Every structure is written in structure tokens, then in C-alpha cells.
Amino acid sequence: MKGSAGEPIPHPFKGLSKLEVEFRRGELSIVAAAAGTGKSLLAANLAIQSNVPTVYWSADSNAATQLTRATAILTGDDIKLIKQALREDAFGPYEQAVGQRWWLRFNYNARPTPADMERDLEAYREVFGMYPHLAVADNLSDLDGGDVKDAESYTFGLEGMCEYLNEMARETGAHVMAMHHVVGEFADGLKPIPQSGLKGKVSRVPSLILTIHKEIDGMDSRILHISPVKNREGFEDSSGETYASFDFDRRTMRFTDVEAEFE
């Protein structure tokens, strides 16, 4: 009966562990934030640093963006130098590092359908003999759930897509993580985002919902605060006012626990 259901995948975020946040296989999570706040980077850091079999539907970012981010996270090199190496066909020295994550696979379709996603999962199982442990949908509103005629059909379409992704998690034993947007009141990304700040009726289905807001110090660096606003397996604060804090290094694309710096 146990199988892989409920098994947490490894992650590097100690602050989230202290808040009893785990990314459990067989469950759906949503990460919501304003545009450009860091939700895709959180997913990239999880996928790359956890080093578990992963499928990543990157509808929101192209191949060059994801490749250079992944390489920076893996090597600690400046992403500007990595982008320059890619443009000048001098990427060879980085190929070995990227090859260490050979079971992390991306699909860059700008609007994948459920049929596309199921094909990718079955292709993954055919190649590797198992389903991925982590599946990332970046982002929820870019998934093609059919025609959207008005605001009501958009809202119910999002809820239906969450139900589909939740079923995907159950059937494959993967932790499925979907990125999502927030309502206009929180569009600047500068204040805590409550559970009610997510766009559409998407809060009912996921086991875990994280929201992210940022703090900018005026010195070209930033701190990202991650709040567990829903968590069936542990601590939650639906107001978003309780959070774990992370330094975001814009050169290496890495997250570092703020508390770890003072231990």
C-alpha cells in the first residue's frame, strides 16, 4: 500500500524544513508569486539540487534560459559568463557539469496539452524504466486545458487542471509542482501573499501551497521570503506572514538559507 506515496524528495531548503514543508511524491504543490519574483528559480533549484528523476514543462522559459540557469546553479559560475560561452559556441567546458543531471528532461512547448504531458511521462518511463520523481509545470496558466471563453471558464479551467495534475501525481508517484500567478494587489511582489492572493479557485486541490515575496536591499541583491500558506502535512499560515528567508545570488541563480549564514 505504501509504495512511493508520501515519500519526500530531497531538497536543499533548510528554512522550509523547519516550517515542516516537504515535497512529497504522489502529491501536488503550487508555488505562487508575482512575475519575476523567483518562482521558476525555486523550481529550477529544487529540480537541479535534489538530483532526482525530473520532467520539467518549461512553457514560460526557453531552452537557453533554462540551460544557463541550470549551469550556473551546478557550477557556481557567473551566469553572464555562461551566456557568453553559449553565444560564442564555447560551451564545451560546461557540458560535463550539465551531463551530471542526465535524468532531468525539459519540454519547451509554449502551451502543452494534457496529451503532450502524458506522452512525455510515458516516454520518460520507456527510456528510464520509471516515472519521474518530480514533475514541474511552469506555469499553470500556460497549460492548454481547452477553450477559455470568459473569466468563469478560465477559473474553472484552472481548478480542473489542478485536479488533472493531482491525478497525475497519484498515478505516477511523482511530486507535481505547478507555478502560478497572483492577483493584482500582490503584483509588485513586495509584501506577503496570503492563500487568498492566488488567481482563480486553485487552493482546494493542492496538498501544499507556497507563496513568494521579495525584499530588495538597494545593492543589487535580494532576499526571497517563502510562505507555506497551505500544508496538509505540517505547519501552515494562510496569511503568508510566516516564512523562510533565502538570499538569492543573481550571479549563480542559487538560493541560500539566510539563517544558515548566522549558525
N, C-alpha and C positions, 0 to 999 in steps of 0.2 A: 504493500500500500504506500510506503514511503517514497520509493523511487528517488527522483531528484527533486520532488516538490518541496519547496520551502528552504532548500539549501542556499545559503547566502553566497554570492560570488565575492571573491576578494576585492577589496578596494583600498585606496591609499588615504582616505579622508578620515583622520582620527577624530576630528571635531564632530563629524556626523555620527561616528560610532558612539561617542559619549552621549549623544542625543538618541541613541538606540535606533539609528537608521541603518537598515541593511537592504541590499538589493537582492531579493530572494528569487530563486528560479521558480517558474510557474506562476509568477505574479506580474502585474502591470504597474508601472510608475509613470508619473507625469512630472516634468520639470518645466516650470513656467517663469517667464521673465520678460521684461521689455526688450525690444530689438537691440542687439549689440551689447547686452549686459553680460553674457557669458554662458548661456545655457548649452550651446553647441560645444563650447570648450570644456564644460563639465563632462558632457558625454564623451568627447574625444579623450580626455584624461582618464576616464573610467575604462573605456574600451582598450586603450593602449597600455595603461599601467596595470590593469587587472590581468592582462595576458591570458584571457580565456577565449575560447572559440566564439567569434563575433560576426554577425551580419549587420551592416550599417547602411540604411537607406538615406542617402545624403541628398535629399531634394533641395535643400536650402544652400548648399555649398558645393562648388565644383571640385574636380579632381586635383587641380593644382593647389587649391586652398587646403584641402584635407591632407594631401601628401606633405606639404611643407609644415603644416601644424604637427602632424604625426612625427616627422623627422626631428623637429625642434624638441618635442616632448621626450623623445627617445634619447637624443644625443646631448641635449642641453646647449646646443649651439644657437647662435642668434638667427632668428627666422629670416632676417633681411639677407644674411649671407647665404642661407639655404635657397631662398627665392632667386638670388642672383646666380647661384650654381645651376639651378634648374633652367633658367632662361638661357644660360651660356653653354648648355649641354655638358656641364662639368659635374653632374650629379653622382658620378661613379663612386666616389668615396663614401657616400651615404647609403649605397644600395645594401651593404651588408647589415647595417643597423635596421633598415626597413624590413629586410628579409627575416629578421627575428620574429616578426609578427605575421608570419605567412598564413595563419588561420584567421586573420582579420580581413574580411572582404567587404568592399563597398559597391553600392549601386548608385549611380548618379542621375538616374531618371528624375526629371523635374516634377513629375506627377505620377508616381507609381500607383497601380491599382492593386486591390487585394489579390487578383490573379497573378500579377507580377511578383508580389511578395511571396505567395505560396510557391511559385516556380523557383524563386531564389532559395527558399528554405529546402525544397526537395533536391535542388541541385547541390546545395551545401551538404546535405546528408549523403547524396550519391558520391561526392568526392571524398568526404572525410569520415563517412561511416557513422555520423551522428548529427543531430541538430545542434545549432549554436547554443551556447550557454547564455549569451547576451544578444539581444536584437534591438537596435536603435532606430526609431522612426523620427527623422528630423526634417520637417516637423509635422505635427498632426494635421494642420490645415492644408498642407500640400499633398496629402494623400487623396487619391481620387475615389471618393465614395459615391459618385454619381452626380446627376444634375442638381444644382442648387438654384432654386427659383426665387427665394426670398429669405429674410432673416430667420424665420421659423424653421424652414427646411435646412438652413445652414446649422442652426443649433442642434436639431435632432440628428443631422448628419454627423456632427462631431460625437454625439453621445453613442450613435450606432457604431462609429469607427472605434471608439473606446471599447465597446462590447466585443467587436471583432478582434482587437488586439489582445484583450483579456483572454478570449478563447484561444488565440494563437499561443499565448504564454502557457495555458493549461495543456494544450495538445502537444507542444514541442518541449516543454520543460525549460524553456528559456526565460530569463528575466527580460521582459519587453519594456523599454523606456521610450516615451514619446515626448518630444519637445512641444511647447505650446505657448501661445501669446496671452497677454493680459489686457484688461480693459483700459480705456484711455486715461483714467485717473492715475494709473501707475505707469504710464508710457515713458516717463523720464527715467525710471529705474532707480530713483534716489531714496525711496522710502520702503519700509517693509510691506510686502504684498500678502494680504490675507487669502484664505481659501476662496472667499467670495470674489477675489480680484481676477480669477481666470475667465477667459472668454468662453461663453457657451455653457451648457449643462454637462460638464465633464467630470465633476467631482465625485459622482456617485460610484463609479465603477472601479477606479484605481485603488490599489492597496496602499500606495504611497504617493503623496504629492509634495514636491519641494518647490519653493519659490526663491528667486534670487534678486537681491537688490545690491547696489554698488555704493562704495564710498570713495571719492576721489580726493587725493591729498594735495593736488596742485603741483606735484613734482613728477608728472608723467607716470605715476604708478597708481594702482587702485587696490582696494580690498573688496572682496565679494562676500556677502553675507547670505548663507543658505539656510532657509527656514523650513522645518518639517511641519506643514500645515495640516496634513493628514497622514496617519501612520497606524495601520491596524495592528502592527506587531510591536509597537513601542511608543515612546513619547511623541506627543503632538501638541501644537499650539496653533489653532486655526487663525489667530490674529496675525501670525507672521512675526511677532515681536521677539520670539526666542529663536536664536540662530547660531550656527557655527560660522566662524570667520576665516577667510583664506586670503593670503597675499596672491595676487595674480601677476606673474612676471611676463610682461608683454614681449620680452625678447625670446624666451624659451617656451611660452604658452603653458607653463606649468603652474599648478595650484600648490601652495604650501600652507599648512595649518599655521595660523597666527599664534596659537597657544604654544606650539612646538618651539617657537623662537625664544620663549622665556623659560623653558624647562631646564 
